[in-house]
Amino acid sequence: MAKGPDAFRTISEAAAEVGAPQHVLRFWETKFPFIIPVKRAGGRRFYRPQDVAVLQGVRRLLHDEGLTIKGVQRLHREQGLARILGGADVPA
């Protein structure tokens, strides 16, 4: 049974959608304070659709556009989350 578009994703589901391993998503959480998944009891992460969109934006900037982690951090600081998303259609 497929999840609806507004359903929360586990880290494995988010990693599959983003195209990055789970450990990379955890690492990005330490480097980018704007990546904040919901954490339940026991520390289990759940990603909202907007979290997945942010992760996809970070991946695009790092892998496709060749920015460094510091470059993405600076971009967020100077231009905000909208630039990270790159005009993606993000659910509210």
N, CA, C and O atoms as a Tinker XYZ file with bonds, in Angstrom:
   368  protein
     1  N      0.838000   -1.176000    0.000000    73     2
     2  CA     0.000000    0.000000    0.000000    64     1     3
     3  C      0.888000    1.246000    0.000000    63     2     4     5
     4  O      1.725000    1.411000    0.887000    81     3
     5  N      0.710000    2.104000   -0.973000    73     3     6
     6  CA     1.513000    3.316000   -1.102000    64     5     7
     7  C      1.021000    4.390000   -0.137000    63     6     8     9
     8  O     -0.168000    4.483000    0.167000    81     7
     9  N      1.959000    5.190000    0.330000    73     7    10
    10  CA     1.606000    6.289000    1.233000    64     9    11
    11  C      1.089000    7.469000    0.421000    63    10    12    13
    12  O      1.469000    7.673000   -0.732000    81    11
    13  N      0.221000    8.230000    1.052000    73    11    14
    14  CA    -0.289000    9.434000    0.416000    64    13    15
    15  C      0.794000   10.500000    0.330000    63    14    16    17
    16  O      1.814000   10.397000    1.011000    81    15
    17  N      0.591000   11.515000   -0.492000    73    15    18
    18  CA     1.615000   12.547000   -0.663000    64    17    19
    19  C      1.879000   13.369000    0.599000    63    18    20    21
    20  O      2.952000   13.957000    0.735000    81    19
    21  N      0.918000   13.417000    1.522000    73    19    22
    22  CA     1.092000   14.197000    2.746000    64    21    23
    23  C      1.558000   13.357000    3.932000    63    22    24    25
    24  O      1.723000   13.883000    5.033000    81    23
    25  N      1.770000   12.065000    3.722000    73    23    26
    26  CA     2.161000   11.171000    4.812000    64    25    27
    27  C      3.617000   11.395000    5.206000    63    26    28    29
    28  O      4.448000   11.772000    4.379000    81    27
    29  N      3.907000   11.160000    6.462000    73    27    30
    30  CA     5.280000   11.237000    6.944000    64    29    31
    31  C      6.057000   10.064000    6.365000    63    30    32    33
    32  O      5.490000    9.006000    6.097000    81    31
    33  N      7.360000   10.258000    6.174000    73    31    34
    34  CA     8.233000    9.225000    5.636000    64    33    35
    35  C      9.243000    8.811000    6.708000    63    34    36    37
    36  O      9.711000    9.638000    7.491000    81    35
    37  N      9.566000    7.532000    6.730000    73    35    38
    38  CA    10.654000    7.068000    7.587000    64    37    39
    39  C     11.963000    7.500000    6.939000    63    38    40    41
    40  O     11.971000    7.978000    5.804000    81    39
    41  N     13.057000    7.335000    7.651000    73    39    42
    42  CA    14.338000    7.738000    7.079000    64    41    43
    43  C     14.676000    6.901000    5.847000    63    42    44    45
    44  O     15.277000    7.412000    4.902000    81    43
    45  N     14.302000    5.635000    5.844000    73    43    46
    46  CA    14.594000    4.804000    4.669000    64    45    47
    47  C     13.771000    5.253000    3.464000    63    46    48    49
    48  O     14.272000    5.265000    2.340000    81    47
    49  N     12.516000    5.620000    3.693000    73    47    50
    50  CA    11.675000    6.113000    2.596000    64    49    51
    51  C     12.172000    7.466000    2.089000    63    50    52    53
    52  O     12.206000    7.707000    0.882000    81    51
    53  N     12.556000    8.348000    3.018000    73    51    54
    54  CA    13.071000    9.662000    2.619000    64    53    55
    55  C     14.375000    9.506000    1.841000    63    54    56    57
    56  O     14.584000   10.178000    0.831000    81    55
    57  N     15.246000    8.622000    2.312000    73    55    58
    58  CA    16.520000    8.394000    1.629000    64    57    59
    59  C     16.295000    7.897000    0.205000    63    58    60    61
    60  O     16.991000    8.315000   -0.720000    81    59
    61  N     15.327000    7.009000    0.033000    73    59    62
    62  CA    15.025000    6.495000   -1.303000    64    61    63
    63  C     14.500000    7.608000   -2.212000    63    62    64    65
    64  O     14.875000    7.677000   -3.383000    81    63
    65  N     13.637000    8.476000   -1.686000    73    63    66
    66  CA    13.091000    9.579000   -2.488000    64    65    67
    67  C     14.159000   10.601000   -2.855000    63    66    68    69
    68  O     14.148000   11.154000   -3.954000    81    67
    69  N     15.076000   10.846000   -1.933000    73    67    70
    70  CA    16.114000   11.851000   -2.149000    64    69    71
    71  C     17.242000   11.292000   -3.016000    63    70    72    73
    72  O     17.875000   12.029000   -3.771000    81    71
    73  N     17.486000    9.998000   -2.904000    73    71    74
    74  CA    18.583000    9.390000   -3.645000    64    73    75
    75  C     19.906000    9.494000   -2.898000    63    74    76    77
    76  O     20.969000    9.601000   -3.509000    81    75
    77  N     19.831000    9.461000   -1.567000    73    75    78
    78  CA    21.027000    9.520000   -0.723000    64    77    79
    79  C     20.872000    8.488000    0.389000    63    78    80    81
    80  O     19.754000    8.229000    0.836000    81    79
    81  N     21.973000    7.897000    0.841000    73    79    82
    82  CA    21.890000    6.907000    1.923000    64    81    83
    83  C     21.396000    7.527000    3.230000    63    82    84    85
    84  O     21.483000    8.737000    3.434000    81    83
    85  N     20.881000    6.679000    4.100000    73    83    86
    86  CA    20.351000    7.138000    5.385000    64    85    87
    87  C     21.405000    7.860000    6.220000    63    86    88    89
    88  O     21.107000    8.873000    6.852000    81    87
    89  N     22.632000    7.345000    6.226000    73    87    90
    90  CA    23.667000    7.985000    7.046000    64    89    91
    91  C     23.983000    9.393000    6.549000    63    90    92    93
    92  O     24.384000   10.251000    7.336000    81    91
    93  N     23.807000    9.634000    5.265000    73    91    94
    94  CA    24.033000   10.975000    4.714000    64    93    95
    95  C     22.946000   11.930000    5.202000    63    94    96    97
    96  O     23.241000   13.076000    5.541000    81    95
    97  N     21.693000   11.472000    5.242000    73    95    98
    98  CA    20.613000   12.310000    5.766000    64    97    99
    99  C     20.884000   12.674000    7.222000    63    98   100   101
   100  O     20.675000   13.817000    7.627000    81    99
   101  N     21.346000   11.709000    8.006000    73    99   102
   102  CA    21.669000   11.992000    9.412000    64   101   103
   103  C     22.814000   13.013000    9.511000    63   102   104   105
   104  O     22.782000   13.917000   10.345000    81   103
   105  N     23.811000   12.851000    8.655000    73   103   106
   106  CA    24.939000   13.791000    8.638000    64   105   107
   107  C     24.466000   15.194000    8.257000    63   106   108   109
   108  O     24.863000   16.172000    8.890000    81   107
   109  N     23.627000   15.299000    7.233000    73   107   110
   110  CA    23.116000   16.609000    6.816000    64   109   111
   111  C     22.368000   17.295000    7.952000    63   110   112   113
   112  O     22.427000   18.518000    8.082000    81   111
   113  N     21.664000   16.519000    8.777000    73   111   114
   114  CA    20.961000   17.115000    9.927000    64   113   115
   115  C     21.938000   17.827000   10.860000    63   114   116   117
   116  O     21.575000   18.824000   11.484000    81   115
   117  N     23.173000   17.330000   10.963000    73   115   118
   118  CA    24.163000   17.958000   11.835000    64   117   119
   119  C     24.767000   19.202000   11.200000    63   118   120   121
   120  O     25.252000   20.081000   11.912000    81   119
   121  N     24.747000   19.290000    9.887000    73   119   122
   122  CA    25.375000   20.407000    9.182000    64   121   123
   123  C     24.399000   21.511000    8.793000    63   122   124   125
   124  O     24.796000   22.666000    8.644000    81   123
   125  N     23.135000   21.164000    8.628000    73   123   126
   126  CA    22.144000   22.128000    8.160000    64   125   127
   127  C     21.020000   22.236000    9.191000    63   126   128   129
   128  O     20.172000   21.346000    9.269000    81   127
   129  N     20.999000   23.304000    9.979000    73   127   130
   130  CA    20.004000   23.427000   11.054000    64   129   131
   131  C     18.566000   23.556000   10.557000    63   130   132   133
   132  O     17.630000   23.450000   11.349000    81   131
   133  N     18.380000   23.781000    9.266000    73   131   134
   134  CA    17.033000   23.890000    8.711000    64   133   135
   135  C     16.443000   22.530000    8.355000    63   134   136   137
   136  O     15.288000   22.460000    7.935000    81   135
   137  N     17.200000   21.456000    8.510000    73   135   138
   138  CA    16.677000   20.098000    8.314000    64   137   139
   139  C     16.294000   19.573000    9.692000    63   138   140   141
   140  O     17.155000   19.212000   10.494000    81   139
   141  N     14.988000   19.536000    9.956000    73   139   142
   142  CA    14.508000   19.166000   11.292000    64   141   143
   143  C     13.375000   18.142000   11.165000    63   142   144   145
   144  O     12.205000   18.523000   11.144000    81   143
   145  N     13.706000   16.857000   11.080000    73   143   146
   146  CA    12.632000   15.867000   11.040000    64   145   147
   147  C     11.952000   15.752000   12.404000    63   146   148   149
   148  O     12.509000   16.150000   13.427000    81   147
   149  N     10.762000   15.212000   12.397000    73   147   150
   150  CA    10.055000   14.941000   13.649000    64   149   151
   151  C     10.709000   13.708000   14.265000    63   150   152   153
   152  O     10.925000   12.708000   13.580000    81   151
   153  N     11.022000   13.780000   15.552000    73   151   154
   154  CA    11.613000   12.620000   16.228000    64   153   155
   155  C     10.636000   12.115000   17.269000    63   154   156   157
   156  O     10.171000   12.865000   18.126000    81   155
   157  N     10.337000   10.840000   17.179000    73   155   158
   158  CA     9.426000   10.192000   18.128000    64   157   159
   159  C     10.225000    9.531000   19.239000    63   158   160   161
   160  O     11.455000    9.590000   19.259000    81   159
   161  N      9.515000    8.907000   20.154000    73   159   162
   162  CA    10.164000    8.194000   21.254000    64   161   163
   163  C     11.185000    7.212000   20.691000    63   162   164   165
   164  O     10.929000    6.535000   19.695000    81   163
   165  N     12.316000    7.144000   21.325000    73   163   166
   166  CA    13.363000    6.255000   20.847000    64   165   167
   167  C     14.225000    6.887000   19.767000    63   166   168   169
   168  O     15.159000    6.255000   19.274000    81   167
   169  N     13.923000    8.144000   19.385000    73   167   170
   170  CA    14.730000    8.851000   18.401000    64   169   171
   171  C     14.418000    8.534000   16.954000    63   170   172   173
   172  O     15.162000    8.944000   16.062000    81   171
   173  N     13.349000    7.823000   16.700000    73   171   174
   174  CA    13.002000    7.482000   15.321000    64   173   175
   175  C     12.572000    8.733000   14.563000    63   174   176   177
   176  O     11.747000    9.511000   15.039000    81   175
   177  N     13.147000    8.912000   13.373000    73   175   178
   178  CA    12.888000   10.100000   12.571000    64   177   179
   179  C     11.724000    9.877000   11.614000    63   178   180   181
   180  O     11.557000    8.803000   11.037000    81   179
   181  N     10.926000   10.930000   11.468000    73   179   182
   182  CA     9.873000   10.953000   10.459000    64   181   183
   183  C      9.980000   12.267000    9.706000    63   182   184   185
   184  O     10.068000   13.336000   10.309000    81   183
   185  N      9.971000   12.178000    8.391000    73   183   186
   186  CA    10.143000   13.350000    7.540000    64   185   187
   187  C      8.813000   13.756000    6.929000    63   186   188   189
   188  O      8.108000   12.935000    6.342000    81   187
   189  N      8.476000   15.037000    7.074000    73   187   190
   190  CA     7.286000   15.600000    6.438000    64   189   191
   191  C      7.598000   15.815000    4.957000    63   190   192   193
   192  O      8.768000   15.837000    4.574000    81   191
   193  N      6.575000   15.972000    4.122000    73   191   194
   194  CA     6.838000   16.223000    2.695000    64   193   195
   195  C      7.760000   17.424000    2.468000    63   194   196   197
   196  O      8.616000   17.383000    1.584000    81   195
   197  N      7.597000   18.495000    3.257000    73   195   198
   198  CA     8.465000   19.659000    3.084000    64   197   199
   199  C      9.905000   19.351000    3.491000    63   198   200   201
   200  O     10.838000   19.935000    2.939000    81   199
   201  N     10.101000   18.441000    4.450000    73   199   202
   202  CA    11.455000   18.025000    4.824000    64   201   203
   203  C     12.126000   17.298000    3.659000    63   202   204   205
   204  O     13.301000   17.523000    3.370000    81   203
   205  N     11.370000   16.427000    2.998000    73   203   206
   206  CA    11.908000   15.687000    1.853000    64   205   207
   207  C     12.272000   16.660000    0.737000    63   206   208   209
   208  O     13.300000   16.489000    0.083000    81   207
   209  N     11.444000   17.676000    0.511000    73   207   210
   210  CA    11.739000   18.682000   -0.518000    64   209   211
   211  C     13.028000   19.435000   -0.189000    63   210   212   213
   212  O     13.826000   19.716000   -1.084000    81   211
   213  N     13.235000   19.761000    1.077000    73   211   214
   214  CA    14.468000   20.444000    1.493000    64   213   215
   215  C     15.667000   19.526000    1.265000    63   214   216   217
   216  O     16.698000   19.967000    0.756000    81   215
   217  N     15.538000   18.262000    1.636000    73   215   218
   218  CA    16.622000   17.303000    1.420000    64   217   219
   219  C     16.949000   17.170000   -0.063000    63   218   220   221
   220  O     18.120000   17.091000   -0.434000    81   219
   221  N     15.932000   17.146000   -0.904000    73   219   222
   222  CA    16.161000   17.071000   -2.349000    64   221   223
   223  C     16.892000   18.318000   -2.843000    63   222   224   225
   224  O     17.762000   18.234000   -3.710000    81   223
   225  N     16.533000   19.472000   -2.284000    73   223   226
   226  CA    17.221000   20.709000   -2.649000    64   225   227
   227  C     18.680000   20.698000   -2.231000    63   226   228   229
   228  O     19.552000   21.124000   -2.989000    81   227
   229  N     18.947000   20.214000   -1.035000    73   227   230
   230  CA    20.327000   20.121000   -0.554000    64   229   231
   231  C     21.118000   19.174000   -1.443000    63   230   232   233
   232  O     22.251000   19.472000   -1.822000    81   231
   233  N     20.527000   18.042000   -1.775000    73   231   234
   234  CA    21.221000   17.083000   -2.641000    64   233   235
   235  C     21.524000   17.703000   -4.002000    63   234   236   237
   236  O     22.623000   17.538000   -4.531000    81   235
   237  N     20.555000   18.411000   -4.565000    73   235   238
   238  CA    20.746000   19.070000   -5.870000    64   237   239
   239  C     21.903000   20.068000   -5.800000    63   238   240   241
   240  O     22.761000   20.093000   -6.682000    81   239
   241  N     21.920000   20.882000   -4.755000    73   239   242
   242  CA    22.975000   21.887000   -4.623000    64   241   243
   243  C     24.348000   21.251000   -4.441000    63   242   244   245
   244  O     25.328000   21.710000   -5.028000    81   243
   245  N     24.423000   20.206000   -3.636000    73   243   246
   246  CA    25.704000   19.556000   -3.373000    64   245   247
   247  C     26.188000   18.732000   -4.561000    63   246   248   249
   248  O     27.354000   18.823000   -4.946000    81   247
   249  N     25.308000   17.936000   -5.139000    73   247   250
   250  CA    25.729000   16.975000   -6.161000    64   249   251
   251  C     25.604000   17.504000   -7.582000    63   250   252   253
   252  O     26.504000   17.301000   -8.397000    81   251
   253  N     24.510000   18.173000   -7.889000    73   251   254
   254  CA    24.296000   18.631000   -9.265000    64   253   255
   255  C     24.966000   19.980000   -9.534000    63   254   256   257
   256  O     25.550000   20.187000  -10.598000    81   255
   257  N     24.879000   20.899000   -8.564000    73   255   258
   258  CA    25.435000   22.237000   -8.763000    64   257   259
   259  C     26.846000   22.380000   -8.213000    63   258   260   261
   260  O     27.504000   23.394000   -8.443000    81   259
   261  N     27.318000   21.362000   -7.481000    73   259   262
   262  CA    28.705000   21.334000   -7.031000    64   261   263
   263  C     29.059000   22.244000   -5.872000    63   262   264   265
   264  O     30.236000   22.541000   -5.669000    81   263
   265  N     28.083000   22.695000   -5.111000    73   263   266
   266  CA    28.377000   23.518000   -3.940000    64   265   267
   267  C     28.968000   22.652000   -2.832000    63   266   268   269
   268  O     28.744000   21.443000   -2.783000    81   267
   269  N     29.716000   23.284000   -1.959000    73   267   270
   270  CA    30.226000   22.608000   -0.772000    64   269   271
   271  C     29.190000   22.744000    0.344000    63   270   272   273
   272  O     28.205000   23.469000    0.202000    81   271
   273  N     29.420000   22.045000    1.445000    73   271   274
   274  CA    28.530000   22.178000    2.604000    64   273   275
   275  C     28.533000   23.625000    3.084000    63   274   276   277
   276  O     27.474000   24.189000    3.363000    81   275
   277  N     29.719000   24.230000    3.181000    73   275   278
   278  CA    29.794000   25.637000    3.590000    64   277   279
   279  C     29.075000   26.532000    2.589000    63   278   280   281
   280  O     28.471000   27.533000    2.974000    81   279
   281  N     29.135000   26.183000    1.315000    73   279   282
   282  CA    28.445000   26.964000    0.295000    64   281   283
   283  C     26.936000   26.913000    0.464000    63   282   284   285
   284  O     26.259000   27.929000    0.309000    81   283
   285  N     26.404000   25.741000    0.779000    73   283   286
   286  CA    24.961000   25.607000    1.011000    64   285   287
   287  C     24.572000   26.350000    2.286000    63   286   288   289
   288  O     23.525000   26.995000    2.335000    81   287
   289  N     25.411000   26.261000    3.313000    73   287   290
   290  CA    25.131000   26.989000    4.554000    64   289   291
   291  C     25.089000   28.496000    4.297000    63   290   292   293
   292  O     24.198000   29.187000    4.791000    81   291
   293  N     26.053000   29.005000    3.525000    73   291   294
   294  CA    26.097000   30.429000    3.202000    64   293   295
   295  C     24.886000   30.835000    2.359000    63   294   296   297
   296  O     24.289000   31.888000    2.584000    81   295
   297  N     24.535000   30.001000    1.399000    73   295   298
   298  CA    23.373000   30.274000    0.550000    64   297   299
   299  C     22.105000   30.382000    1.393000    63   298   300   301
   300  O     21.286000   31.275000    1.172000    81   299
   301  N     21.941000   29.485000    2.346000    73   299   302
   302  CA    20.777000   29.529000    3.237000    64   301   303
   303  C     20.800000   30.789000    4.094000    63   302   304   305
   304  O     19.772000   31.443000    4.274000    81   303
   305  N     21.950000   31.121000    4.612000    73   303   306
   306  CA    22.080000   32.305000    5.467000    64   305   307
   307  C     21.769000   33.584000    4.683000    63   306   308   309
   308  O     21.112000   34.484000    5.205000    81   307
   309  N     22.234000   33.667000    3.440000    73   307   310
   310  CA    22.081000   34.887000    2.652000    64   309   311
   311  C     20.758000   34.971000    1.896000    63   310   312   313
   312  O     20.207000   36.060000    1.736000    81   311
   313  N     20.238000   33.820000    1.426000    73   311   314
   314  CA    19.064000   33.859000    0.555000    64   313   315
   315  C     17.864000   33.098000    1.093000    63   314   316   317
   316  O     16.770000   33.190000    0.537000    81   315
   317  N     18.059000   32.350000    2.165000    73   315   318
   318  CA    16.941000   31.673000    2.796000    64   317   319
   319  C     16.598000   30.321000    2.197000    63   318   320   321
   320  O     17.228000   29.849000    1.250000    81   319
   321  N     15.586000   29.723000    2.782000    73   319   322
   322  CA    15.179000   28.366000    2.416000    64   321   323
   323  C     14.618000   28.288000    1.000000    63   322   324   325
   324  O     14.726000   27.249000    0.350000    81   323
   325  N     14.023000   29.367000    0.520000    73   323   326
   326  CA    13.455000   29.357000   -0.834000    64   325   327
   327  C     14.526000   29.043000   -1.873000    63   326   328   329
   328  O     14.244000   28.364000   -2.860000    81   327
   329  N     15.746000   29.524000   -1.666000    73   327   330
   330  CA    16.832000   29.252000   -2.613000    64   329   331
   331  C     17.262000   27.786000   -2.540000    63   330   332   333
   332  O     17.636000   27.196000   -3.554000    81   331
   333  N     17.209000   27.206000   -1.353000    73   331   334
   334  CA    17.544000   25.786000   -1.197000    64   333   335
   335  C     16.537000   24.949000   -1.975000    63   334   336   337
   336  O     16.896000   23.981000   -2.644000    81   335
   337  N     15.275000   25.340000   -1.876000    73   335   338
   338  CA    14.215000   24.603000   -2.558000    64   337   339
   339  C     14.251000   24.830000   -4.058000    63   338   340   341
   340  O     13.750000   24.003000   -4.820000    81   339
   341  N     14.826000   25.920000   -4.487000    73   339   342
   342  CA    14.977000   26.180000   -5.916000    64   341   343
   343  C     13.671000   26.289000   -6.663000    63   342   344   345
   344  O     13.589000   25.890000   -7.825000    81   343
   345  N     12.636000   26.826000   -6.012000    73   343   346
   346  CA    11.350000   26.993000   -6.680000    64   345   347
   347  C     10.514000   25.730000   -6.720000    63   346   348   349
   348  O      9.503000   25.679000   -7.420000    81   347
   349  N     10.923000   24.704000   -5.974000    73   347   350
   350  CA    10.150000   23.456000   -5.948000    64   349   351
   351  C      8.779000   23.698000   -5.336000    63   350   352   353
   352  O      8.622000   24.555000   -4.466000    81   351
   353  N      7.812000   22.958000   -5.782000    73   351   354
   354  CA     6.455000   23.054000   -5.243000    64   353   355
   355  C      6.425000   22.278000   -3.934000    63   354   356   357
   356  O      6.454000   21.047000   -3.929000    81   355
   357  N      6.368000   23.003000   -2.834000    73   355   358
   358  CA     6.456000   22.387000   -1.512000    64   357   359
   359  C      5.115000   22.450000   -0.814000    63   358   360   361
   360  O      4.518000   23.523000   -0.719000    81   359
   361  N      4.625000   21.310000   -0.319000    73   359   362
   362  CA     3.379000   21.335000    0.449000    64   361   363
   363  C      3.559000   22.143000    1.726000    63   362   364   365
   364  O      4.631000   22.127000    2.330000    81   363
   365  N      2.531000   22.836000    2.127000    73   363   366
   366  CA     2.617000   23.677000    3.332000    64   365   367
   367  C      2.571000   22.848000    4.594000    63   366   368
   368  O      2.632000   23.395000    5.695000    81   367
